[in-house]
Amino acid sequence: MDIMTRTLIVSTCGTSILTNQSNTDLRALLTQTTNHKEEALPSEQQTAIDHRVEEQKVRLLGESLSNVRSLSAELNGVIGFYDGQLDRGRSDRHILIHTDTYQGAAAADVIREWMQTKGLTATCERVPELSTASLEAFQMGMNHLVSWCDHTVPGYRKSGFHVAFNLVGGFKSIQGFMQTLGMFYSDEILYIFESGNQLLRIPRLPIEIDRAAQDAIRSNLIIIRKLDLGCHAIQAGECDSVPETFLYKFGDQVDLSPWGRLVWKKHKPTIYAEALLDSLSNRLRFSDAVVQAVRRLPPERIEMFNERMDDLARYIDGGLQNCPKRLDFKQLKGNPCPPSTHECDLWADADTQRAFGHFDGSTFIVDRIGPALHKG
């Protein structure tokens, strides 16, 4: 890696900074409440945890780097990455992934504050439901984590950042899934060799989605697209042809499993850039002019068009409630381009384009694609 390359380090955070070298009573309390959120903690337990947090903040500031490494698994990885020379990381970015439990947020905040006192740029990222309280909660947390990675990490890589996943700290169940995510989203994964301080830097291996998985996605494209958008009206019986490993079922409802969502996120851009996709709603249709216009678009624009039409389908099926900001669906003033009565954004850059359409009963027909109308 070029010494001038900036690095994004994503660290999984556990609660070792709170539990390490704690007395018996405090350790018992921390273990008992490890999955509790703030509202589930009595005030006396919150007070005890808060006292430990402040105690560790002060203690870290007075310790040498070698002692800090023994107190915090997460900082052990960070300090090891820089070989103890933290000044080398002043242009880097750190994101601390933590659970939405009281302890998880508190422990990550201790680590963040220490890093900031050392001149490192660090932020905390709370992942909803990322706890081991139940399998259902854990599955939901993993889905949130996949979505976060897909929306956040690629932007850093496009900006020239080297991406490292620091998996020295954090809970084992989360570390295991982050290792899989790292093979898709990071350039390397950081571990500590056994119980010492020797850093293992494992480069990302080139992996390809199995052909059978790709075929399964294409064969069940409508269902998988709806699940990805959170259309929870889908029943488990509608997904019989989808591989079980792609799904998480709870009662009669179904969602994409963390693995299914990961595979889909990696394959989706290619599919969406190929051609105009079928509408996800029987209340949304495309005119022949739109079909022809989309065929003439470059792949990156086809991808954007399909994404906006997914937004539009969901908005229409939702009774025109909660319009996504990026869609900006609105009625046209006057009658500037009949039969179209409404417009929505497709993309907003130097070549700003909108989709224009009209309602035929409860069905919305996209009539054409064109530039924004001049106001006058």
N, C-alpha and C positions, 0 to 999 in steps of 0.2 A: 504494500500500500504506500502511495506517495505520502511523504511526511507532511505535505501541505494540504492533503485531502481532509476535509471536515468529516467528522463522524457523528452519526446519531446512535446513541447507545440506549436501547430499550431494556430496562432492568425489571425483572419480576421481583416483587417485594413481599416478604413474609413479615413475621413479627419477632425475628431473632434479636433485634435490637432491644426489645422489651423483655424477652425471656432469658437472654444470656446473663448468667451470674446473678439471677434473682434468687431471693430466699424461698423457702419451701411454701410459705403461705401465699406469697405473691404469685409464684409459678402455678399454684393450684387455681388461683383466681383467674389468671390469664388463660389457662387451659380450659377452664369451665366456660369462659365467655368468649372464646376465640371466634365463634361465628355469630355473635350477637351484634345487632345494629344499635344505634344510640337509643332508640325508643324502647329497646328491650332491657336496657341496663338501669338498675336502681341507682339513685344518685350517689350512694356511698361507694358503689363499684366504679362508677365513672370517676369519682374523686380519686380513688386509689390508682386507677389507670393513668389519669391526668398527672398525678404526682410522679409516677414512674416515667412518663414522657418527659416532663421537665427535668427530672433527675438525669436522664440519659442525654438530653440535649446539652446540659452543662458538662457532663462527664466527657462526651465526645470531644468537645472543644479543648479540653485539657489533656487529651491523650496524644501520644505519638502515633504516626501512621501505622506502625506495626501493631499497636494495641487496638487501634480502630478496626483493623482488619480482623482481629479476633472477636470483636464485639458485634460486628455487622457482616453477615454473609454478602449482602448486596454491595457494601462498600469494599469488601474484600475483592470482589470482581472488578470494580471500577479502579481502585488503586492499583491492582495488578495489571490492568490494561495499560496504564500509563507508566508502569515500572516505578511507581512511587513519585513520579515527576508530574504533579497535577497541573503545573503551568502549561504543559503541552496540550491540555484540553480546554483552554479558554475560548476557543472558537467552535467547540463541539456543542452538541445538544444532548440532553439526557431526559428521558421520559421514564417515570417510575410507575409501573403498573401495580395497582393494589386492589384489594377487595373493597366492597362497600360496607364492610363491618367497621365497628368503632375502632377496634385495635388496628385493623389494616390501614385505615386512613391515618391514624395517629402515628404508626410506625413509619409510614412513607414520608410523613411530614418531618419527622426527626431527621431522616436521611436527607431530604431535600434541603433543610436549613443548613445542615453541616456542609453539604456540597456547595451551597451558595456562599458560605463564609470562605470557602477555598477558591472562589472565583469561577466556579463551574455553573453553567446555565442548566437548571433542572426544574422540571414541572411534574406534578403528580397527575396520573390519569386513573380516575375511579371507574372500575368496570362493574356495572350493575349485576347483582346476583352471582358474582364471582366468589362463591364460597362452597365449602364442602358440607353445608348443613343438610342437603338432600341431593339426590341424583338429579331431580328435575331442576333445582336451582342451579346446579353445576352445569347442566346442559345449556340452560339459558345464558349463563355467564360466558360459556365458551362461544356461543353464537355472537354475543356482543363483542367478544374479543376478536373474532374473525372479521366482523364488520369494521371494527376500529382499525385493525391492521390494513384492511383493504382500502379504507378511506384516507389513512394517514401516511403510512410508510412509503408507498410508491411516489408520493410527492417529494419526499426528501431525496429519494434516489434520482428522480428526474432533475433535481436541483444540484446533483453532484455529490451528495453525501454518501459516504461508506456507511452501511448499516450493520450494527452488531447487536445481537441479542445476548444480554448478560443474564445467564440462568443459574448463577451461583446461589442466589437467594430465592425465596419464595417457597410455596408449598409444593410437594412432590407431584401432586396431581396436576397442578397448573404448569409446572416445569415440563412435564411430559408432553402436554399439548403444545406448549410454546416451542418445543424442539421441532415438532412437525411444522408449525407455522414458520419457524425459522428457515426451514428448507425451501419455503416458497418466497419469503419476503426479505430475509436478511442476507448479508454477504458472509457473515461468519457468526458462530455461536461460541460464547465464552463459558468455560467451566473452570473449577479449581480442582487440581489433581488430588484425589483422596482428601485427607484432612489438613493438607499443608497450604502453602501460599503460591504454589507453582501454577500459573495460568495455562489452561489448555485452550487454544484458539482453533476451532474446527471450521474449515471453510465450507461454504454451502456447496452441496453436491448437485450437479445438474440432474433434475428429475423430470420425467414426462408423465403426464396423466395417462393411466392405462387406457388403451383403445376401447376396451369394453365399457369403461366409465364414460368416455366421450360419447359412445353410441347410446348409452342409457340416458344421458342428458338430452341428446337430440330427439330420442324417441319419446321423451316425456317433457318436452320443452315448455308447453303451456302450464302444466302442473308445477314444475320447478320454478318458473318465472313468477307464478302467483304466490308460491310459498316464500320466495325471496322478498316479495313485496309485503308480506305479512297478511295475506288474504286468508284469515283464519276460519272462514266459512267452509273451507275445504275439509271434507270428511276423510277418515282413514281409508274407507272403502274405495275412494277414487284414486288411490295411489298404489293399487295392487301391482302395477307393472314397474314401479320405481324400486330400485334395489333397497333392501332393508337398511343397509349401512348408510344410505343417504337420508334416512328419516328418523325422527324422534316422535313416537306416538304417546299420547296421554289421553286415555279414554277414547272417545270418538274423534278427537282432534289430532292434527298432525302438523309437524313443522320440519324444516330441514335440520338434520343433525349437524353438529359442528364439522364433521368430516364432509358431509354433503354440501354444506355452505362453503367450505374451503375449496372443494373441487369446482363448484359452480363459479365462485368469484374469480378463479384463475381462468376458466374457460369462457366466461360470459363475454368479455370484450371481443373475442374472435367471432362469436356467433352474432353479436349485435352489429358488427361491422360488415357482415356479409351481404345482407339483403333486408328489405322491409319484412318485419315479422308480423304474423297474424295478430290481430287485436286481442287483448286479454279480456275485452268486454264485448258482449253482443249488442251493446248500445253505442259502440264506437266503430265507424266505418270510414274507409278511405276512398276518395273518388279515383277514377282512372287517371286523371291528370296528376294526382299525388303519387300514385304507384309509378307512373312513368318518370316523374321528377326525382323520386328517391333513387331510381335505378341510375340516374346520371350523377348522383352525388359521390364524392370520394368516400372511402371506407370510414374515416373518422367522423364524417358528418352523418353517415347512415347510422353509426352507433349512437350518436347524440339524438337523432330523430327517434329511434326506437326507444331510447330511455325516456324522452319527453312524452311519447305516446303511452308508455306504461303509466307515467304520472297522470296523464289525462284519463286513461281508462279507469284507474283507481278513483280519481276525483269524481268522475261521472257516476260510477257505481256507488260511490259514497254519498249520493244525493247532493252533489255540488257543495260539500262541506269540507273545510280545512284544505284549501287550495295550497299546494306547495309553492313557496316563494319563487323557485326557479321556473315554474310553469307560468305564473302570472296570467291566468285565464280571465278574460274580461270581455264585456260587451262593447261592440264598436259604437261610436257616437254617430248619429245620423245614419245614412245608408251609403257608405263610400264605395263598397265593392260587392254588390248583390251577386249571388244569394247569401254571401257570408254575413253573419251577424255578430260573430265573436272571433277573438284572436287569442293566441297564446305564444309564449316565447319558445324558440327552439334552441338558439345559441345567441350569445351576446358578445361579439368581438368585432373586428373590422368588417366582417361580412354578416352583420346582424340579420337574422331571418326569423320570420314568424309563420305559424300555421293559421290559416283562416278557414272558418267553417260555419255551419248552421245546424240548428235542430230540426229534425223531421220527426215530430212527435217527441218521444223520449230518447230518440237516437240522435247522436251528434255525428255529422258527416264532415270530415276534413276535406274542404274543397280544393285548396291550393296552398303552395308554399311561396312566400315572397318577402321582400323587404318591408320594414315598418312603414306604415302609411304616414305621409307628410301631414302635419297638423297645420291647419290654416283656416 
